[in-house]
Amino acid sequence: MSHLPITLAIDTAAPRLQLAVLRADGTVDVSVDDIATGHAELIFARIATLLARNNLGYADLARVVVTTGPGSFTGLRIGLSAARGIALARDIAAIGVPSLLALSLAAPANQAVTVLLDARREEAYVQSFAVPGRPIAPARILPMNEARAAIVPGSTLLETPFVDIALLAVYGAAADPAMHRPEPDYVRAADAKPQTAAQIARRTP
């Protein structure tokens, strides 16, 4: 029997700190804290506890997978920084998975699924998938009424912001690192636009 790569999964995009470890035998153990803030203070303590209760250490990890957004700006940065740091220290692959794709994994297998995620401001992130994990088109942010109109008829509709962290660990164990870069994916353009030389008013002498 072949062993799966021991994989740590991290999700900090929503108001939760979610962790999972996929063991070599295919079983998954999870850790979930319902918190809107404070991820940075808890994340490494929770990882240490999760690994210890599975008789594992950082040296046993073969991969680390993390959600890349959209989601909380601060939360995403914490999760991504932790995943990259662990991957760099252990010289292992860091797998980035867009949050809407990660959410789609909870839908029934072999069925079309649409993920709709409240983006506030009367807007929503929306993305459709031929089957869980296989997007039809890139994620978009639309006015809420347009997002609901974009739902594929007959598809399973998912509106929860909370990823199934165990499924994310399983997905990350098999994902191609070259196709899953651990880079933030905010979907919505940043509110603050960087100034350019042309935009900066010149002061007359």
C-alpha positions as CSV (number, residue, x, y, z in Angstrom):
1,M,0.0,0.0,0.0
2,S,1.4,3.4,-1.0
3,H,1.6,6.1,1.5
4,L,0.2,9.6,0.9
5,P,2.4,12.6,1.5
6,I,1.8,13.9,5.0
7,T,0.1,17.3,4.4
8,L,-0.7,20.2,6.6
9,A,-3.6,22.3,5.5
10,I,-4.2,25.9,6.7
11,D,-7.3,28.1,6.2
12,T,-7.5,31.6,7.7
13,A,-9.6,33.3,5.0
14,A,-12.8,33.3,7.0
15,P,-13.4,34.1,10.7
16,R,-11.9,30.8,11.7
17,L,-8.5,29.3,12.2
18,Q,-8.8,25.9,10.5
19,L,-6.0,23.4,10.3
20,A,-5.8,19.8,9.2
21,V,-3.1,17.1,8.9
22,L,-3.5,14.3,6.3
23,R,-1.6,11.3,7.6
24,A,0.2,8.8,5.5
25,D,-2.7,6.3,5.9
26,G,-5.2,8.7,4.4
27,T,-6.9,9.7,7.6
28,V,-7.3,13.4,8.6
29,D,-7.3,15.1,11.9
30,V,-8.6,18.7,12.2
31,S,-8.3,21.7,14.5
32,V,-10.9,24.5,14.3
33,D,-11.1,27.8,16.3
34,D,-14.0,30.2,15.6
35,I,-12.1,33.5,15.8
36,A,-12.4,36.7,13.7
37,T,-9.0,38.0,14.9
38,G,-6.0,36.7,16.7
39,H,-4.9,34.1,14.1
40,A,-1.3,35.2,14.3
41,E,-1.1,34.6,18.1
42,L,-2.7,31.1,17.8
43,I,-1.6,29.5,14.6
44,F,1.7,28.0,15.5
45,A,0.6,26.8,18.9
46,R,-2.4,25.1,17.2
47,I,-0.2,23.6,14.6
48,A,2.2,22.2,17.3
49,T,-0.7,20.7,19.2
50,L,-2.2,19.1,16.0
51,L,1.1,17.6,15.0
52,A,1.9,16.4,18.5
53,R,-1.4,14.5,19.0
54,N,-0.7,12.7,15.8
55,N,2.9,11.8,16.8
56,L,4.2,14.0,14.1
57,G,6.7,16.9,13.8
58,Y,7.5,19.5,11.2
59,A,10.2,17.2,9.9
60,D,7.4,14.7,8.9
61,L,5.6,17.1,6.7
62,A,5.9,16.6,2.9
63,R,3.5,19.4,1.9
64,V,1.7,22.4,3.2
65,V,-1.5,23.7,1.6
66,V,-3.2,27.0,2.2
67,T,-6.2,29.0,1.0
68,T,-5.3,32.1,-1.1
69,G,-8.5,34.1,-1.0
70,P,-10.7,35.9,-1.5
71,G,-11.2,36.5,2.2
72,S,-10.0,38.6,5.1
73,F,-6.9,40.5,4.0
74,T,-5.2,40.1,7.4
75,G,-6.2,36.5,7.8
76,L,-4.9,35.5,4.3
77,R,-1.6,37.2,4.9
78,I,-1.2,35.2,8.2
79,G,-2.0,31.9,6.6
80,L,0.1,32.4,3.6
81,S,3.1,33.6,5.6
82,A,2.9,30.6,7.9
83,A,2.6,28.2,4.9
84,R,5.5,29.8,3.0
85,G,7.7,29.8,6.2
86,I,7.1,26.2,6.9
87,A,7.7,25.2,3.3
88,L,10.9,27.2,3.1
89,A,12.2,25.9,6.5
90,R,11.4,22.3,5.5
91,D,12.2,22.6,1.8
92,I,8.8,21.2,0.9
93,A,6.1,22.2,-1.6
94,A,3.7,25.0,-0.6
95,I,0.3,24.6,-2.4
96,G,-2.0,27.6,-2.8
97,V,-5.7,26.9,-3.4
98,P,-8.1,29.7,-4.2
99,S,-10.8,29.9,-1.6
100,L,-13.8,29.4,-3.9
101,L,-12.2,26.3,-5.4
102,A,-11.5,25.0,-1.9
103,L,-15.2,25.7,-1.0
104,S,-16.4,23.8,-4.1
105,L,-14.7,20.6,-2.8
106,A,-17.6,20.1,-0.3
107,A,-20.1,19.6,-3.1
108,P,-21.2,16.1,-4.2
109,A,-18.7,14.4,-6.5
110,N,-19.3,14.5,-10.3
111,Q,-21.9,17.3,-10.0
112,A,-21.8,20.9,-11.2
113,V,-21.4,23.4,-8.4
114,T,-21.6,27.2,-8.1
115,V,-19.9,28.9,-5.1
116,L,-21.4,32.3,-4.1
117,L,-19.6,34.1,-1.3
118,D,-20.8,37.4,0.2
119,A,-18.3,40.1,-0.5
120,R,-20.2,42.8,1.4
121,R,-21.1,46.2,-0.2
122,E,-24.0,44.3,-1.9
123,E,-21.5,42.3,-3.9
124,A,-20.6,38.7,-4.1
125,Y,-17.8,36.5,-5.3
126,V,-19.1,33.8,-7.7
127,Q,-17.5,31.0,-9.6
128,S,-18.9,27.9,-11.3
129,F,-17.3,24.5,-11.5
130,A,-18.0,21.5,-13.8
131,V,-17.4,19.3,-10.8
132,P,-15.9,20.1,-7.4
133,G,-12.4,21.5,-7.9
134,R,-12.6,22.0,-11.7
135,P,-13.6,25.6,-12.5
136,I,-15.4,26.6,-15.7
137,A,-14.2,30.2,-15.5
138,P,-12.3,32.5,-13.2
139,A,-13.8,33.8,-10.0
140,R,-15.7,37.2,-10.4
141,I,-17.0,39.8,-8.1
142,L,-20.4,41.1,-9.1
143,P,-23.3,43.0,-7.7
144,M,-25.3,40.5,-5.6
145,N,-28.3,40.4,-8.0
146,E,-26.0,39.7,-11.0
147,A,-24.1,37.1,-9.0
148,R,-27.3,35.2,-8.2
149,A,-28.3,35.5,-11.9
150,A,-24.9,33.9,-12.8
151,I,-25.7,30.7,-10.8
152,V,-25.6,27.8,-13.2
153,P,-29.1,26.2,-13.4
154,G,-29.1,22.8,-11.8
155,S,-25.8,23.2,-10.1
156,T,-25.3,22.7,-6.4
157,L,-25.1,26.1,-4.7
158,L,-22.7,26.6,-1.9
159,E,-22.8,29.9,0.1
160,T,-20.8,29.0,3.2
161,P,-17.6,30.9,3.8
162,F,-16.1,28.0,5.7
163,V,-13.9,25.5,3.8
164,D,-14.0,21.8,4.6
165,I,-10.4,21.8,5.9
166,A,-10.1,17.9,5.7
167,L,-11.0,18.0,2.0
168,L,-8.5,20.8,1.4
169,A,-5.7,18.6,2.9
170,V,-6.6,15.7,0.6
171,Y,-6.8,18.0,-2.4
172,G,-3.4,19.6,-1.5
173,A,-1.7,16.2,-1.2
174,A,-2.3,15.5,-4.9
175,A,-2.2,19.1,-6.4
176,D,0.5,20.1,-8.8
177,P,2.6,22.8,-7.1
178,A,3.4,24.5,-10.5
179,M,-0.4,25.1,-10.9
180,H,-1.1,26.2,-7.3
181,R,1.2,29.0,-6.3
182,P,0.9,30.3,-2.7
183,E,0.0,33.8,-3.8
184,P,-2.9,35.9,-2.5
185,D,-6.0,36.0,-4.8
186,Y,-8.2,38.9,-3.6
187,V,-10.4,39.0,-6.8
188,R,-11.6,42.5,-5.8
189,A,-9.2,45.2,-6.8
190,A,-7.5,47.1,-3.9
191,D,-9.4,50.1,-2.7
192,A,-6.2,52.1,-2.3
193,K,-4.5,52.8,-5.6
194,P,-0.7,53.4,-5.7
195,Q,0.2,56.9,-6.8
196,T,2.2,57.4,-9.9
197,A,4.3,60.3,-10.9
198,A,1.6,61.5,-13.2
199,Q,-1.0,61.5,-10.4
200,I,1.1,63.5,-7.9
201,A,0.4,67.2,-8.2
202,R,3.5,69.2,-8.6
203,R,4.0,72.1,-6.2
204,T,4.8,75.4,-7.9
205,P,7.9,77.1,-6.6
